[in-house]
C-alpha cells in the first residue's frame, strides 16, 4: 500500500502581510493556498514560513518531509546558511524539492544548481503567458493539454543561467516575445528537484487548475521511493569480494608485479 506523501510548503509570507492587495488574493498566504489543494489531492501537507524559529524547518520537520516546496522572493538573503545546508543534505538523502517562481534566486536552488541561477531577464507588465508542454510523456505533464494560458504573469526570459536540465518539461512564451524554460528537472544525490516558473504574488496563479495539476504531479514525481536503498559511503575496510592471496610484501615483489 502506497504511503501518503508528506509535503512541507515553505513561503517567506512577507508580501501577504505587507500588502493588502496580495492578502486579498491569498488570505491564508501562498503557502496556505498550495497546502490546501495538495491536501485535497490526498497528500499530507503542512506549512513553514521565514519568520518562524529556524524558518519552520527544524531537522525533525525535514526528516518527516518527503517533498519540500519553496516559494521565496524578497528575503532570500535572510535565510540562514545553516538551514540551507540542512535542506541540501535532506535533498541529497532523497527528499524532493520543488522551487516555484522567484525561488530560482533562493540560496537552496542556487546551491543545488551550482550556477548563478538568479540571472535571467524579467519584466513586470501583466503579460499573457503560454506554457507549452515539451515532454508530454513526462509524469509532471500528465493530465495536461499541450499548452495552457495564464492571462497575467510576470515575465521571465532567457537566458536563464542554470545547468543543462535532466528534463525540459515546459517552455513559456510571453506576450512581449520572450521565451523561458519554465519547467526543468534535476537529480541531486538521491533527491529529485523541479523548478516551475509561474507564481508571481500579485496574481492568483496558484488557483489555476493547470498550475495546481503541475504541482500535484511534481510532488508525486519528486517523492522518494518507499523502499529507497540505503547507501553507505566512506571507509570500507571489508571488501565485497575476497582479495587475492598474492599481495606484494616487499618492494621487489611490488616492482616485479609492475614489470620492473
N, C-alpha and C positions, 0 to 999 in steps of 0.2 A: 504494500500500500504506500503510495507516494505521500511524503510528509508535507504539511503546509509550509509554504515558503515564507520565511521571516524577513521582513523588509524594514529598514530604518530610512526614513525620508529626512534628510538634513537640509536646513534652509537658514540663511542669515536671519530672516524675519526682522528686517530693518525697514525696508520700503513700506511694508504694510502698516507698520507702527507710525511712521513719519508722515505718510501721505494718505489723506482721507480717500482720494480718488482710487488709489490702489487697494486700500482696505475695503472699499465698496465692492470691488471685483472679487477679492479673496478675503472674506471676513474671518475665515479660520486660518489665514495665511496660505501661501503657495503649498507649504508642506502639508497642511491640513486637507487641502483640496486633493492632492495626489494620494495621500494616505487613504482618503475616503473612497476613491474609485478602486484602489487596489484591494481594500478590504471587501468591497462589493464583489470583486472578482475572485474572492475566496482565499486571499492571502492574509497574513497576519502582519499588518503594517503599523509601526509606531513612528514617532517623530522626535527630532532633536534640533536644537537651534543654537546659534552662535553665542548668545548671552548666558546660556546655561553653564553650570560648572563643568569644566573640561569639554565645553561646547556640546554637552549632552552625549559625548562619545567616550564614555568610560570603557575600560577594557572589557568589563562584563557585558556591556551593551554590544560591542563589536563581536565578542565571542558568540553572541546569540543572534547575530545578523547574518543571513545568507546573502542578501543584496543590499548595498548602500546606495541610495540616490542622493545626489549632491546638487543643490542649487545655490549659487553664490553670485554676487555682482559687485557690491560697493565696499566690501570689507575683506577682501582676500588676504590682505597682509595682517589682519587681526587674528587669523587662525594660527594657533600655537604650533611651532615646528614639531614639538613632541607629539601632538595629536596627529599631525600629518604623517609622521613616521609610524605611529600606531596603526593608522588606517592602511598605510602602504604595506606593512607587514601582514595585515589580515588579507589584503588582496593577494599577496604572494602565497598565502596559505590556502587560498581558494574562494574567499568572499568576492562576489561580483560587485562591480561599481558601475553606476550609470551617471554620467556627468551631463547636466542639462544647461543649455543656453550659455550664459556667461561663465559657467564653470570651466569653460575652455581656458580661463585665466587663473583658475584656482591653483593653489600650491600642490594639491594632490594630483591633479591632472597633469600639470607641468612635470612633476616628478616621474609620473608613470610614462609620459611621452619622452622625456629626456630632451625636449626641444623647447623653444620659446613659443609654446602653443597659444600664448596670449596675443600673438602677432597675426593680424588679419585686417581686412577693410571693413568698415562699419558705417552705418548712417541711420539715424532715427528720422524716418519720413513717412511712417504709417503705410508702408508699401505692401502690395499684394505679393504673396509668396506661393509658388507652386512647388510642392515636393514630389519629385519623381522617384519611383521605385526602380532602383538599378539592379537589384538582385531578387526577383520575385520568389525564388526558391529558398531564400533565407528565412529561418524561423521568426526573425523580428518583423518580417514583411507579411506574415500570414494573416489572411482575412482582410487585407487592404486592397483598394483599387490600384490601378497602375500609377495613379497620381491623385493628390488631393490638394485643395487650395485653402490657404489661410488669408482672409481678406485684408488683415492688417498685421504687420510684424516689423520688427527692427531688421535692417539689412545687415547680413554678414557676407563678405565677398572674398573670393580668392585673390591673392594666395594665402592659404591657411598653413602656418608653419607647424606641421605635425609630421611624424614619421609615416612611412607608407603603411596604410591600414591593412589588417588581415582581410577585412571585408569592407566593401563600399556598398552600403545598403540604400542610402538616399542621397540625391543631389537636388539642391534648390535652385530655382530661377526666381529672380526678383524683378519687380516692375521697372526698376531703373536699369536693368540689363545685366547685373552681376549674377554670377553663379557661385555655388558653395557646396562643399562636401558636408552635407548636413547629418549624415548618419554613418559612423565608422566604428569598426570594432578592433580590439586588440586582445592579445593574450599576454598576461604578465604573471610569471610564475605559474601557479595553479589557478589563478583568477582570470575571469573574463571582464573586459571593460568595453562599454558602449558610450559613445558621445552622440547626443542628439541635440540639434541646434535650436529648434523653436522654444519659445517660452519667455519672451520679454514681459516684465512685470506689469506694464501698463495695458496689456491686452488679455482677454480671457482665454488665452490659448489652451490652457490645461483643461478647459471644459469641452474642447473639440473632441468628438468621438474617435476620430482617426488618430489624433495625438495620444489619447488615452490608450487606444489599442496598441500603438507602438510601444508605449511604456510598459504595458502589461506583458506584451510579447517579450520585450527586452528583459524584464525581470525573470520570466520563465527561462529564457535562454541563458542568462548570466548566473542563475542559481547553481551552486556546486552540486555534483552528484552525491547522492546519499552515501554511496559506498566508495567515495574517492580514496584511492590507495594512499597510505602514509609513506612519505619519502624521508629517509634519513640521510643526512649529509654530514661531511666532516671525516675525521679519522676513522678508518675501517681496518682494524688490526686483523680481523678474521676473514680470510679470502672466501669467495663464493665457491671456487673450485680448488681442489688440492694442488699445491705448488709442486713443481718438480723437485725431486730429492737432490738433483745435481746443482748445488749452489756454490759459486766460487768462494773459497775461504782463504785464498791467497791472491796477491796481486798478480802473480804469474799465471794462475789459472784464469783470472778475470781477463788478462790480456790475451790469453790463448783463445778464450771464447769469442773474442772480437777479431780473431785472425791476426794477432800481432805476435 
